[in-house]
Amino acid sequence: MKKVKNLLWILLAIFLLIQFFRPAKNQAAQASPNDIAEKYVVPMNILMDLNTACYDCHSNYTHYPWYFHIQPVAWWMNSHIQEGKHHLNFSEFATYPPDVARKKFHHIYEVMRDHSMPISSYLWMHKEARLTDQQYQEVAEWALQMSRQPQLINDSTN
């Protein structure tokens, strides 16, 4: 019984100690000049859906819930955010070469078509990020069109 009690005290001490080691927050100080909407035509409804359902993990602007302040939750969330940004970063989308951008648009189409994003563990705590079937379809159709023929903001053919 004494060993169990000592083990619990050690675990409590470790839990308290790790609270002092926090990852940096993913919150840029200013709007990115490389945001997807700075280079590509993104209808407002699509931009709002992306912002609501995608930007927390796929941009430089994460809105953090209260439980981010508890370790090891913050480390877990930070790893998801870093992985998400590695695959797709809407804040840096304008820096992607055209062929990469087309592939990214096609991937957006696929995950929207399949309803595979946002991930279920994110949706458990972020009900506002749930998209309707219509929203999924609208984003998917837009992304598919952009993967075939991206519309640039300064493109005179639009």
Backbone bond lengths (Angstrom), bond angles and torsions (degrees), N, CA, C in turn:
res aa  C-N    CA-C-N  psi(-1)  N-CA   C-N-CA  omega(-1)  CA-C   N-CA-C  phi
1 M - - - 1.447 - - 1.536 111.20 -
2 K 1.330 116.31 -38.02 1.459 120.53 179.97 1.534 110.76 -65.41
3 K 1.348 116.92 -36.88 1.463 120.59 178.89 1.526 110.50 -65.11
4 V 1.298 116.86 -39.85 1.462 120.87 178.87 1.529 109.86 -64.47
5 K 1.322 116.01 -43.68 1.467 120.62 178.89 1.526 110.77 -62.96
6 N 1.310 118.14 -43.28 1.467 121.97 177.65 1.532 111.03 -63.43
7 L 1.314 116.04 -41.70 1.457 120.44 178.44 1.533 110.44 -62.03
8 L 1.314 117.52 -42.04 1.463 121.05 177.82 1.530 111.24 -63.08
9 W 1.324 118.11 -40.09 1.471 121.01 177.45 1.532 111.00 -64.56
10 I 1.322 115.91 -39.79 1.470 120.17 178.70 1.529 110.12 -65.38
11 L 1.329 116.47 -44.52 1.461 120.15 178.36 1.529 111.53 -62.64
12 L 1.320 117.71 -40.18 1.461 121.61 176.91 1.527 110.42 -63.33
13 A 1.327 117.12 -42.57 1.470 120.72 178.83 1.530 110.82 -62.83
14 I 1.321 116.50 -42.51 1.474 120.22 178.42 1.521 109.94 -63.65
15 F 1.336 117.11 -44.43 1.455 121.04 178.89 1.531 110.72 -58.86
16 L 1.309 116.79 -44.25 1.468 120.11 179.10 1.529 111.45 -67.09
17 L 1.299 117.25 -39.69 1.460 121.56 -179.36 1.529 111.98 -64.50
18 I 1.313 117.71 -42.09 1.462 119.52 -176.99 1.523 112.46 -69.09
19 Q 1.323 117.87 -13.77 1.461 119.90 178.38 1.530 111.48 -64.91
20 F 1.329 117.18 -19.92 1.468 121.22 -179.36 1.534 113.37 -84.92
21 F 1.310 117.16 -6.65 1.464 121.53 -178.58 1.525 109.34 -111.36
22 R 1.320 114.61 98.58 1.459 120.57 -174.26 1.527 110.77 -116.92
23 P 1.320 116.69 142.04 1.464 119.23 175.65 1.530 110.09 -73.52
24 A 1.305 115.73 156.50 1.466 120.28 176.32 1.523 108.54 -67.30
25 K 1.311 115.63 145.68 1.458 120.18 179.21 1.521 110.29 -78.56
26 N 1.300 115.07 149.41 1.459 123.61 179.14 1.534 108.25 -93.43
27 Q 1.328 115.91 71.79 1.454 121.07 -178.41 1.527 108.96 -138.08
28 A 1.318 115.22 99.33 1.462 120.01 178.88 1.527 109.60 -66.40
29 A 1.321 115.57 149.08 1.462 121.05 -177.66 1.521 112.73 -72.78
30 Q 1.319 116.68 -26.62 1.463 119.67 -178.13 1.521 110.43 -144.69
31 A 1.311 115.55 165.68 1.457 120.78 179.16 1.525 110.26 -61.64
32 S 1.310 115.23 142.48 1.460 120.31 -178.48 1.527 111.05 -82.67
33 P 1.329 116.86 130.97 1.467 119.04 174.75 1.531 111.63 -71.53
34 N 1.328 116.91 -7.61 1.462 121.83 -178.98 1.525 112.86 -104.19
35 D 1.331 117.13 11.97 1.455 121.09 179.39 1.532 109.83 -60.81
36 I 1.309 116.13 149.53 1.461 121.56 -178.17 1.527 111.80 -52.62
37 A 1.330 117.27 -38.80 1.470 121.37 -177.11 1.521 113.07 -75.19
38 E 1.324 118.04 -7.56 1.463 121.48 177.37 1.533 111.33 -84.62
39 K 1.328 117.38 -20.58 1.465 120.75 -177.09 1.529 112.58 -117.32
40 Y 1.332 116.16 -35.82 1.462 120.80 -174.43 1.529 110.79 -110.79
41 V 1.326 114.66 152.22 1.457 120.40 175.81 1.530 108.15 -74.87
42 V 1.329 114.78 115.92 1.459 121.24 178.92 1.526 106.74 -125.73
43 P 1.321 117.91 108.85 1.467 119.28 178.29 1.535 110.49 -55.65
44 M 1.316 116.24 147.95 1.466 120.96 -174.66 1.530 112.16 -56.87
45 N 1.334 118.17 -41.45 1.469 118.71 -179.68 1.530 111.32 -64.20
46 I 1.326 117.21 -36.65 1.472 120.89 178.06 1.523 109.78 -68.67
47 L 1.319 116.65 -44.04 1.468 120.71 178.87 1.524 110.91 -60.49
48 M 1.318 116.90 -40.91 1.468 120.02 178.50 1.528 111.10 -65.19
49 D 1.332 116.90 -40.61 1.471 119.84 177.76 1.526 111.05 -64.87
50 L 1.324 116.88 -42.89 1.466 120.16 177.71 1.520 110.40 -62.34
51 N 1.317 115.68 -42.81 1.462 120.29 -179.36 1.526 110.77 -63.31
52 T 1.311 116.85 -43.44 1.461 121.39 -177.77 1.522 113.01 -71.01
53 A 1.326 116.80 -41.56 1.462 120.28 -171.01 1.524 114.84 -102.54
54 C 1.341 117.93 -17.87 1.466 119.50 -169.44 1.523 115.02 -123.14
55 Y 1.314 117.16 -34.59 1.461 120.54 -167.98 1.527 114.23 -63.21
56 D 1.334 119.27 -28.27 1.465 118.89 -179.11 1.525 112.18 -57.95
57 C 1.321 117.32 -36.12 1.468 120.78 -178.98 1.521 113.55 -107.78
58 H 1.324 117.08 -15.11 1.460 119.88 -174.34 1.527 112.05 -123.06
59 S 1.317 116.73 38.81 1.462 121.33 175.28 1.527 108.12 -157.10
60 N 1.312 115.59 -176.52 1.464 120.35 177.55 1.521 112.09 -94.50
61 Y 1.335 116.94 17.93 1.467 121.75 -174.80 1.519 111.24 -134.91
62 T 1.298 116.58 86.05 1.454 121.19 178.62 1.520 109.52 -94.73
63 H 1.336 115.75 134.31 1.463 121.58 171.59 1.522 106.19 -93.41
64 Y 1.314 116.26 121.40 1.458 120.20 -173.24 1.523 112.10 -97.92
65 P 1.335 116.66 131.60 1.461 120.63 175.18 1.532 110.38 -79.91
66 W 1.313 116.50 170.08 1.461 121.71 -177.41 1.521 112.21 -57.90
67 Y 1.329 118.04 -36.08 1.464 120.42 -174.72 1.525 113.16 -73.92
68 F 1.328 117.37 -4.62 1.461 119.68 174.08 1.530 110.56 -64.73
69 H 1.311 117.46 -23.29 1.460 121.69 -176.59 1.523 113.23 -81.12
70 I 1.312 117.78 2.37 1.463 121.96 179.79 1.525 108.75 -110.57
71 Q 1.335 114.83 125.21 1.458 120.01 175.89 1.523 108.90 -86.33
72 P 1.268 120.43 144.50 1.453 130.13 8.15 1.536 114.24 -91.72
73 V 1.336 117.76 11.66 1.462 121.12 -179.05 1.532 111.01 -58.15
74 A 1.318 117.26 -43.13 1.470 120.53 -179.01 1.524 111.40 -61.41
75 W 1.310 117.68 -38.63 1.468 120.19 178.33 1.525 109.97 -64.94
76 W 1.328 116.84 -43.21 1.455 121.71 179.51 1.530 109.78 -62.44
77 M 1.334 116.92 -47.17 1.467 120.38 178.81 1.520 110.97 -62.50
78 N 1.316 116.84 -43.36 1.461 120.51 -179.40 1.528 111.14 -61.07
79 S 1.319 117.17 -39.10 1.470 118.75 179.26 1.530 110.41 -66.31
80 H 1.334 117.72 -37.15 1.472 120.66 176.57 1.527 111.11 -64.71
81 I 1.322 115.96 -42.69 1.471 120.46 -179.60 1.523 110.44 -64.53
82 Q 1.326 116.91 -46.29 1.463 120.17 -179.83 1.529 111.21 -63.04
83 E 1.325 116.76 -40.44 1.466 120.10 177.77 1.527 110.54 -66.10
84 G 1.331 116.47 -42.52 1.461 120.12 178.48 1.520 111.93 -60.86
85 K 1.326 116.68 -44.81 1.465 120.69 179.29 1.522 111.90 -67.59
86 H 1.316 116.84 -29.96 1.466 120.57 177.39 1.534 110.05 -63.57
87 H 1.318 116.33 -39.81 1.465 120.51 -178.50 1.520 112.62 -79.90
88 L 1.340 116.49 -37.24 1.457 121.01 -176.22 1.522 108.77 -160.96
89 N 1.333 115.61 123.31 1.461 120.16 178.27 1.526 108.60 -126.82
90 F 1.329 115.80 105.56 1.461 120.07 -179.45 1.525 111.70 -63.29
91 S 1.327 117.88 -27.50 1.465 121.41 179.06 1.522 112.64 -71.45
92 E 1.314 117.81 -20.21 1.460 122.87 -179.27 1.531 112.04 -118.50
93 F 1.319 117.46 11.26 1.460 122.65 -173.54 1.529 112.30 -57.63
94 A 1.324 117.55 -35.94 1.470 120.93 -178.33 1.527 112.57 -66.34
95 T 1.320 117.74 -14.30 1.468 120.56 178.90 1.532 112.17 -86.88
96 Y 1.327 117.45 -11.65 1.460 119.43 -179.87 1.526 109.95 -69.01
97 P 1.336 117.85 135.60 1.471 119.92 172.74 1.533 109.22 -59.51
98 P 1.334 118.15 154.51 1.472 121.04 -175.90 1.530 114.96 -52.22
99 D 1.331 117.81 -41.74 1.465 118.87 -179.40 1.528 111.67 -68.25
100 V 1.321 117.21 -35.78 1.463 121.22 177.13 1.529 109.71 -69.20
101 A 1.328 116.79 -42.57 1.460 120.77 178.86 1.525 110.86 -58.97
102 R 1.334 116.73 -42.89 1.474 119.99 178.72 1.529 110.54 -60.87
103 K 1.323 116.62 -42.12 1.465 120.09 178.44 1.521 110.87 -64.62
104 K 1.326 116.69 -39.92 1.466 120.57 178.43 1.528 110.03 -64.21
105 F 1.335 117.05 -43.64 1.465 120.27 176.90 1.526 110.40 -59.50
106 H 1.327 116.44 -42.89 1.466 119.33 -179.85 1.526 110.55 -64.92
107 H 1.315 117.11 -37.86 1.460 119.95 178.16 1.532 110.36 -66.11
108 I 1.335 117.04 -39.66 1.471 120.19 175.50 1.527 108.83 -58.96
109 Y 1.322 116.46 -44.77 1.463 120.65 177.12 1.532 110.71 -55.51
110 E 1.316 116.97 -47.72 1.468 120.49 -176.69 1.521 112.70 -62.97
111 V 1.341 116.96 -45.68 1.474 118.30 -178.24 1.526 111.80 -71.01
112 M 1.321 117.05 -30.05 1.467 119.20 175.93 1.529 110.52 -73.88
113 R 1.311 117.10 -40.81 1.461 121.31 177.19 1.529 110.57 -59.84
114 D 1.342 115.35 -41.19 1.464 121.12 -176.78 1.527 113.48 -88.53
115 H 1.313 117.32 -3.69 1.477 122.91 -177.27 1.533 110.72 56.12
116 S 1.327 117.58 34.70 1.465 120.56 -176.50 1.523 113.90 -92.84
117 M 1.313 116.93 -1.26 1.463 121.84 174.13 1.516 107.26 -134.63
118 P 1.293 118.45 148.93 1.457 128.88 -8.80 1.540 111.61 -63.15
119 I 1.322 115.04 157.41 1.459 120.11 -178.40 1.530 109.61 -66.62
120 S 1.313 115.29 152.15 1.467 120.31 -174.65 1.528 112.69 -61.30
121 S 1.318 118.49 -35.94 1.471 119.65 -179.89 1.527 111.27 -64.95
122 Y 1.323 117.61 -29.44 1.467 121.53 175.39 1.523 110.14 -72.75
123 L 1.310 116.36 -41.88 1.459 120.79 -176.97 1.525 113.05 -67.85
124 W 1.329 117.25 -25.39 1.468 119.44 177.77 1.520 111.29 -56.50
125 M 1.326 116.00 -40.43 1.461 120.53 -175.51 1.533 113.48 -103.97
126 H 1.309 117.83 -5.87 1.472 121.58 -177.18 1.527 109.39 -129.33
127 K 1.300 115.53 74.38 1.470 120.97 -178.53 1.526 111.81 -59.45
128 E 1.341 116.71 -30.94 1.465 121.20 -178.72 1.528 112.07 -66.10
129 A 1.321 117.64 -16.92 1.470 121.42 -178.51 1.525 112.44 -87.09
130 R 1.315 117.09 -3.38 1.468 119.79 178.24 1.523 109.07 -70.92
131 L 1.309 115.55 126.65 1.460 121.02 177.34 1.518 109.60 -96.46
132 T 1.310 115.92 148.67 1.461 120.41 174.11 1.526 108.53 -78.32
133 D 1.310 115.96 165.74 1.463 119.50 176.44 1.520 110.91 -57.74
134 Q 1.323 116.65 -38.71 1.464 120.52 179.11 1.525 111.06 -64.65
135 Q 1.333 117.38 -41.93 1.466 120.53 178.52 1.527 110.65 -63.69
136 Y 1.325 117.07 -44.71 1.461 119.97 176.42 1.526 110.19 -56.75
137 Q 1.323 116.74 -45.12 1.464 121.24 -178.17 1.521 110.91 -64.71
138 E 1.330 118.02 -43.21 1.465 121.16 -179.26 1.519 111.75 -63.93
139 V 1.326 116.54 -44.71 1.464 119.66 179.02 1.523 109.86 -65.84
140 A 1.328 116.95 -41.45 1.468 120.74 179.64 1.522 110.93 -61.60
141 E 1.311 117.85 -45.80 1.459 121.07 -179.77 1.520 111.76 -63.71
142 W 1.330 116.24 -42.31 1.468 120.36 177.67 1.531 110.09 -61.78
143 A 1.338 116.65 -47.61 1.467 120.61 -177.92 1.526 111.34 -64.02
144 L 1.318 117.22 -38.73 1.460 119.90 178.13 1.525 110.43 -63.41
145 Q 1.322 116.47 -44.91 1.466 120.34 177.60 1.534 110.39 -60.36
146 M 1.313 117.14 -42.97 1.464 121.16 -179.48 1.529 111.04 -67.12
147 S 1.334 117.31 -31.69 1.473 119.42 178.53 1.524 110.94 -70.27
148 R 1.318 116.75 -26.45 1.465 120.89 -179.82 1.520 111.60 -87.42
149 Q 1.329 115.76 -43.24 1.461 120.13 -178.88 1.532 108.56 -149.68
150 P 1.328 116.72 87.42 1.468 119.30 -178.69 1.528 111.72 -59.50
151 Q 1.308 115.52 136.96 1.454 121.21 177.43 1.526 107.64 -101.53
152 L 1.329 114.70 114.90 1.453 120.38 178.99 1.519 109.86 -87.10
153 I 1.296 117.22 149.54 1.465 121.44 -179.57 1.527 111.31 -60.96
154 N 1.314 118.49 -42.63 1.465 121.67 -177.04 1.512 112.71 -94.27
155 D 1.309 117.32 17.55 1.466 121.79 -179.37 1.533 108.62 -78.95
156 S 1.306 116.97 118.71 1.463 121.64 -176.80 1.524 112.62 -74.03
157 T 1.334 117.81 -9.40 1.467 120.10 179.82 1.519 112.12 -83.75
158 N 1.335 117.71 -6.80 1.474 120.50 -178.94 1.507 110.95 -84.08
